[in-house]
Amino acid sequence: MQSHRLLRVRELLKRQIGEVIRREISISDAGLISVNDVGVAGDLHSAMVFVSIVGTPEQQRKGVAILRKERKRLQTLVGRSVVLKYTPQLRFVVDDSIERGNRVLKIIDEIERTSPPE
């Protein structure tokens, strides 16, 4: 179980990273990027940022490329707004759990439509 402090830091980072991405990255270029979760190491030196990108496949590819290219600049901007002894090194990971969940819901709907009523 994570400490209460670590949970608060995760939520604070999630909020601030989302705000920085919203301000700094154009939706027309990269699609709509949302921060789903942030996993923080116990020593707060690194953080894994789980993002989802809504848009065309081209926008999704560009969004991932922009996040990886601009990682250090985004990390610096987050470090200015979140006061910690160490600013965690950010690593962006595409989280497709929402897309997989929607696919499962579609499959369930199809099964319900094709199965005979009891």
Residue pairs with C-beta under 8 A, 6 or more apart in sequence:
2 10
6 40
6 42
6 44
9 40
9 44
9 84
10 37
10 38
10 39
10 40
12 82
13 38
13 40
13 47
13 49
13 78
13 82
13 88
14 35
14 37
14 38
16 78
16 81
16 82
17 35
17 38
17 49
17 74
17 78
17 90
18 34
18 35
19 81
20 74
20 77
20 78
20 81
21 33
21 35
21 51
21 67
21 74
22 33
24 70
24 73
24 74
24 77
25 33
25 63
25 66
25 67
25 70
27 55
29 59
29 62
29 63
29 66
30 53
30 55
30 59
30 62
30 63
30 66
30 67
31 53
31 54
31 55
31 56
31 59
31 60
31 62
31 63
32 53
32 54
32 55
33 51
33 52
33 53
33 63
33 67
34 51
34 52
34 53
34 54
35 49
35 50
35 51
36 50
36 51
36 52
36 95
36 97
36 98
37 49
37 50
37 95
38 47
38 48
38 49
38 50
39 47
39 48
39 50
40 46
40 47
40 88
41 47
41 88
43 86
44 84
44 85
44 86
44 88
45 86
45 88
45 89
46 88
46 89
46 90
46 91
47 88
47 89
47 90
47 91
48 91
48 93
49 90
49 91
49 92
49 93
50 93
50 94
50 95
51 67
51 92
51 93
51 94
51 95
52 94
52 95
52 96
52 97
52 98
52 99
53 59
53 60
53 63
53 64
53 94
55 63
60 94
64 92
64 94
67 74
67 92
68 92
71 90
71 91
71 92
74 90
75 87
75 88
75 89
75 90
76 87
78 87
78 90
79 87
